[in-house]
């Protein structure tokens, strides 16, 4: 399980683009469900903070892979791409993409939003 300390550590790896990155992250953390959203409605990490855990897991995996297959790519680029690769799953400010469900699955898609597919 990834902790908030892990997430904060990943953010400190962004140095060259720190100001715009921190501005975006502050917006996501304060205006959207970024810190609490699930990663899906019923599949991987369909739980509170699932999206954050998934994104951090992707970042750590990407950092390991890049050292073996693409060492010239910066750690900073890996962190930015990995943390934000599913950012659309947070929805919009005040309108999360996934809402708690009373039904068969823990979350359902918020039908107040226009559905946009996330490429697999």
trRosetta pair geometry for C-beta under 8 A, 3 or more apart (Angstrom, degrees):
i j d omega theta_ij theta_ji phi_ij phi_ji
1 53 6.6 -51 -154 -131 65 129
2 6 4.6 -112 -164 74 84 148
2 7 6.7 92 151 -48 113 85
2 52 7.2 -147 91 127 124 82
2 53 4.6 162 39 -132 111 71
2 56 4.1 135 -166 89 163 142
2 57 6.2 -127 -40 -52 132 76
2 60 7.9 -165 -99 -13 120 134
3 6 4.9 112 54 0 68 97
3 7 7.3 -128 104 1 45 86
4 7 5.4 -51 -150 38 39 115
4 8 6.2 40 151 -19 69 104
5 8 5.7 -51 -144 38 32 110
5 9 6.2 37 153 -23 64 105
6 9 5.6 -54 -150 34 29 114
6 10 6.6 32 152 -20 63 103
6 56 5.5 81 121 -173 116 143
6 60 7.8 -32 -176 -57 121 126
7 10 5.8 -52 -153 32 31 112
7 11 6.7 32 150 -19 63 104
7 52 6.2 -18 -93 180 141 109
7 56 5.4 -84 -85 -84 76 130
8 11 5.6 -54 -153 34 35 114
8 12 6.8 37 150 -23 65 101
9 12 5.8 -53 -155 28 35 112
9 13 7.3 42 147 -28 61 98
10 13 5.8 -49 -165 17 40 117
10 56 6.2 -153 -19 -127 153 85
10 59 5.2 43 -137 132 141 158
10 60 7.9 -91 -87 -58 121 76
10 79 5.2 169 -179 -142 90 115
10 83 6.5 148 134 -69 135 124
11 14 6.2 -49 -169 21 47 109
11 21 7.6 169 -154 138 81 118
11 22 7.6 90 -178 -96 114 78
11 25 6.4 90 -126 -138 126 172
11 79 7.5 169 -89 167 28 134
11 83 7.9 76 -80 -90 73 165
13 75 5.2 -92 -180 129 124 113
13 76 5.9 -165 138 -90 82 60
13 79 4.8 146 84 -41 123 159
14 17 5.9 -62 -176 70 102 82
14 18 5.5 145 121 -94 85 61
14 21 4.5 -87 148 99 151 169
14 22 7.7 179 94 -47 126 77
14 76 5.1 108 -115 -144 55 94
14 79 5.8 -132 -57 91 91 133
14 80 6.2 97 -102 -63 122 95
15 18 5.6 -9 -149 -51 25 111
15 76 6.2 -101 27 -88 74 134
16 74 7.7 -19 15 165 133 167
16 76 5.9 104 28 130 99 175
17 20 5.6 -51 179 52 88 101
17 21 5.0 93 118 -29 91 111
17 76 6.7 136 26 166 99 129
17 80 7.0 14 73 -77 139 146
18 21 5.8 -69 -140 45 22 111
18 22 5.8 18 168 -17 66 112
19 22 6.1 -57 -140 38 23 105
19 23 6.4 25 158 -21 60 107
20 23 5.5 -54 -147 35 34 115
20 24 6.4 33 156 -17 66 104
21 24 5.9 -58 -153 38 30 108
21 25 6.2 24 154 -15 67 110
21 80 6.4 -97 -114 -105 122 108
22 25 5.6 -54 -139 42 34 110
22 26 6.1 39 158 -24 67 104
23 26 5.9 -51 -147 33 27 111
23 27 6.6 29 152 -18 60 105
24 27 5.7 -56 -154 35 32 113
24 28 6.3 29 152 -16 67 106
24 84 7.9 -2 137 -96 139 134
25 28 5.6 -53 -145 39 35 111
25 29 5.9 30 158 -17 68 110
26 29 5.9 -58 -140 42 27 108
26 30 5.9 0 168 3 65 117
27 30 6.6 -75 -138 48 20 92
27 31 5.2 -29 -175 24 64 125
27 32 7.4 42 138 -2 71 103
28 31 7.0 -60 -101 52 12 84
28 32 5.2 -44 -151 44 54 119
28 34 3.9 66 159 -48 97 157
28 87 7.0 -80 -112 -147 137 109
28 90 6.6 -158 -151 -49 94 176
29 32 7.8 7 -27 51 10 78
29 34 5.6 -78 -81 69 44 129
29 35 5.7 58 -136 -39 74 115
31 93 4.3 -39 165 -109 98 114
32 37 7.8 -21 144 -36 94 127
32 90 4.2 51 158 154 131 131
32 91 6.7 168 -153 67 104 74
32 92 7.3 -119 -111 163 102 14
32 93 5.7 -86 -75 -87 71 58
32 96 7.5 122 -172 -98 74 73
33 36 5.2 -82 -169 64 82 90
33 37 4.2 100 121 -59 107 96
33 90 5.1 176 59 -156 77 82
33 91 6.4 38 23 35 116 109
33 96 4.2 33 -12 -107 148 115
33 97 7.8 -138 51 21 131 72
33 98 7.9 -139 101 52 154 80
34 37 6.4 -26 -111 7 15 114
34 51 7.2 -112 -156 99 46 128
34 52 6.9 89 156 -75 66 99
34 87 7.6 -9 -111 -140 105 79
34 90 5.0 -16 -74 -106 64 142
35 49 6.8 -22 163 -107 55 85
35 52 5.9 32 -139 -63 41 143
36 48 5.4 -31 -166 -160 79 90
36 49 5.9 -43 -127 -64 38 64
36 52 7.8 18 -49 -13 17 123
37 49 7.8 82 55 -95 39 21
37 50 7.1 -86 116 56 56 79
37 51 4.3 4 91 11 98 137
37 52 7.5 123 53 -25 76 82
37 89 6.1 149 143 125 143 95
37 90 5.3 -136 -31 -110 157 64
37 91 7.6 176 -106 4 136 96
37 96 6.2 -177 -102 -153 103 116
37 97 7.1 46 -145 44 133 94
37 98 6.1 112 -159 44 91 110
38 41 7.2 112 96 -88 136 26
38 45 6.4 174 -168 128 74 74
38 46 4.8 41 180 -149 138 44
38 47 5.7 124 -115 39 100 20
38 48 6.7 -51 -70 -75 78 26
38 50 4.1 26 -150 39 57 129
38 51 6.2 89 121 -30 17 87
38 98 5.2 -85 48 102 101 156
38 106 7.0 141 -88 103 163 119
38 107 5.1 -157 36 -20 147 155
39 43 7.8 -86 102 83 97 82
39 44 5.5 -51 99 103 134 84
39 45 3.8 54 19 81 127 110
39 46 6.7 -95 57 -71 73 46
39 50 3.9 -108 -6 134 86 103
39 51 4.6 155 -84 -81 61 54
39 53 7.3 -85 -43 63 123 88
39 54 4.1 90 -103 -18 140 148
39 86 7.1 31 -146 127 81 162
39 89 7.0 24 -148 149 41 164
40 43 4.3 -27 104 49 158 86
40 44 5.7 82 10 54 130 63
40 45 6.8 103 18 68 87 67
40 46 5.0 -65 79 -78 76 92
40 50 7.2 -90 20 126 62 142
40 89 8.0 -63 -78 -142 48 140
40 98 7.6 146 172 -89 15 150
40 107 7.6 160 121 62 40 126
41 46 6.0 6 124 -128 17 126
41 98 5.9 -163 -85 -128 72 115
41 101 7.5 56 -162 -23 97 139
41 105 5.3 51 149 132 91 143
41 106 7.3 173 178 65 51 71
41 107 4.5 -129 -134 87 60 89
41 108 5.8 56 -141 -105 124 28
41 109 6.3 -57 -72 -45 136 72
42 46 5.2 21 -104 -71 15 168
42 104 8.0 3 -103 112 139 88
42 105 3.8 -69 -82 -140 114 129
42 106 6.7 150 -98 26 63 80
42 107 7.2 -151 -52 50 61 77
43 46 6.2 112 46 -40 34 115
44 50 7.4 154 128 -180 64 119
44 54 6.5 99 128 -101 115 126
45 50 3.1 153 150 -160 97 104
45 51 7.2 166 116 -52 127 34
45 53 5.7 -165 -137 73 145 117
45 54 5.0 -151 38 -52 156 107
46 50 6.0 13 -75 -65 11 175
46 105 6.9 -63 167 179 155 101
46 106 5.0 141 138 52 108 123
46 107 5.8 -146 -168 18 99 110
47 50 4.7 121 55 -57 64 112
47 106 6.9 -16 -85 131 55 166
49 52 4.9 -51 -166 43 74 117
49 53 5.8 77 135 -24 86 100
50 53 5.7 -56 -145 39 31 110
50 54 6.0 33 157 -20 67 108
51 54 5.7 -53 -143 38 29 112
51 55 6.2 28 157 -19 64 108
51 86 6.3 -140 -151 103 99 124
51 89 5.5 -172 -115 98 135 130
51 90 7.0 171 124 -73 168 76
52 55 5.9 -56 -145 37 28 110
52 56 6.3 25 157 -15 63 108
53 56 5.9 -58 -147 39 29 108
53 57 6.2 32 154 -21 64 107
54 57 5.6 -56 -149 36 29 114
54 58 6.4 30 153 -20 64 104
54 86 6.9 -6 105 34 125 151
55 58 5.7 -50 -149 34 32 112
55 59 6.5 35 150 -21 63 103
55 82 6.4 130 -175 144 69 74
55 83 4.9 67 164 -140 118 47
55 84 7.6 68 -148 -42 128 22
55 85 6.9 171 -124 39 87 87
55 86 6.3 -132 -81 41 98 105
56 59 5.4 -50 -149 33 35 114
56 60 6.5 31 155 -15 67 103
56 83 7.3 31 -77 -103 52 82
57 60 6.0 -55 -148 38 31 106
57 61 6.2 28 155 -16 65 110
58 61 5.7 -58 -145 41 30 111
58 62 6.0 32 156 -22 66 109
58 82 4.3 -178 114 -161 96 98
58 83 7.8 180 75 -66 107 32
58 85 6.3 -95 130 32 160 137
59 62 5.7 -56 -144 37 27 111
59 63 6.4 29 156 -20 63 105
59 78 6.6 115 -151 138 69 87
59 79 5.3 45 -147 -124 120 58
59 82 3.6 153 -84 105 64 142
59 83 5.6 22 -66 -55 127 75
60 63 5.8 -51 -148 33 31 112
60 64 6.7 31 153 -17 62 104
61 64 5.8 -56 -153 36 33 110
61 65 6.2 28 153 -16 67 109
61 82 7.8 162 55 -131 80 137
62 65 5.7 -56 -143 40 32 110
62 66 6.1 34 159 -25 67 106
62 78 4.5 175 125 -167 116 106
62 81 7.1 -165 -171 83 167 107
62 82 4.7 -147 14 -72 146 131
63 66 6.0 -50 -141 31 27 111
63 67 7.1 31 158 -22 58 101
63 75 6.1 36 -123 -135 104 88
63 78 5.3 133 -78 125 66 150
63 79 7.5 30 -66 -64 110 76
63 82 8.0 -66 -31 -15 81 158
64 67 6.3 -58 -162 26 30 109
64 68 7.3 12 150 -5 62 109
65 68 6.0 -72 -160 42 38 104
65 69 5.9 -22 167 25 78 113
65 70 7.7 23 127 27 81 94
66 69 6.7 -79 -126 58 27 76
66 70 4.8 -58 -145 69 72 88
66 71 6.6 126 149 -91 75 35
66 73 5.1 -98 -152 66 127 116
66 75 7.7 172 80 -94 147 55
66 78 5.4 -100 -22 -82 152 140
67 71 5.8 47 -142 -98 40 87
68 71 7.8 129 6 -56 9 88
70 73 4.6 29 132 -1 112 116
73 77 5.5 -105 179 71 91 131
73 78 6.2 99 129 -52 115 95
74 77 4.6 100 62 2 88 98
74 78 7.1 -150 98 -2 52 84
75 78 5.6 -57 -154 37 37 114
75 79 6.3 37 151 -21 69 106
76 79 5.8 -56 -149 35 30 110
76 80 6.4 27 157 -17 65 107
77 80 5.9 -55 -145 37 31 109
77 81 6.1 25 160 -13 66 111
78 81 6.1 -61 -144 42 25 106
78 82 5.9 18 162 -14 64 116
79 82 6.0 -61 -139 42 23 106
79 83 5.9 17 167 -14 64 113
80 83 6.4 -60 -141 39 21 103
80 84 6.2 -14 171 12 59 119
81 84 6.6 -83 -145 52 18 90
81 85 6.1 43 160 -64 64 96
82 85 5.9 -29 -143 -14 26 117
83 87 8.0 46 128 -67 66 101
84 87 4.5 -12 -159 -38 71 124
86 89 4.8 1 157 0 96 123
86 118 6.6 33 -132 -153 83 144
87 90 6.2 -30 -178 4 58 111
88 97 7.4 77 142 -64 64 152
88 116 6.6 -87 177 83 141 122
88 118 6.2 179 74 -93 126 103
89 97 5.3 -121 -169 53 45 151
89 98 7.1 5 180 -14 89 109
89 118 6.9 4 -64 -72 94 150
90 96 6.7 -78 177 -134 52 73
90 97 6.3 108 101 0 12 108
91 95 5.2 -135 157 109 123 67
91 96 4.3 152 23 -160 148 25
91 97 3.6 -166 -63 -37 90 66
91 98 7.5 -146 -40 7 118 52
91 110 6.2 31 -112 36 138 144
91 113 5.8 -116 -139 -74 96 153
92 95 4.4 11 63 60 96 105
92 113 6.7 166 1 -108 108 113
95 110 6.3 161 175 141 81 154
95 112 5.8 -114 -150 97 121 122
95 113 6.0 146 145 -68 119 101
96 99 6.0 133 81 -73 110 73
96 110 6.0 144 90 -39 61 146
97 109 6.7 -37 168 -143 74 70
97 110 5.7 -145 -161 21 24 110
97 113 6.1 -61 -114 39 64 165
98 107 4.2 22 178 169 111 137
98 108 7.1 150 -152 71 68 25
98 109 6.6 -48 -101 -101 61 41
98 110 6.7 -124 -76 -23 11 92
99 107 6.5 145 70 -156 28 83
99 108 6.1 -30 63 62 80 77
99 109 8.0 34 20 143 83 10
99 110 5.0 97 -18 -81 110 90
100 106 7.1 -56 -139 166 67 67
100 107 6.2 -61 -104 -104 32 68
101 104 7.6 -35 129 48 136 46
101 105 5.6 40 60 80 153 69
101 106 6.2 121 39 138 101 19
101 107 5.4 146 -11 -141 104 12
101 108 4.1 103 -86 -19 119 98
103 108 6.5 62 34 -58 123 127
105 108 6.6 123 74 -71 107 72
109 113 7.6 -109 170 57 88 108
109 115 6.8 30 168 -101 145 104
110 113 5.0 63 93 4 101 107
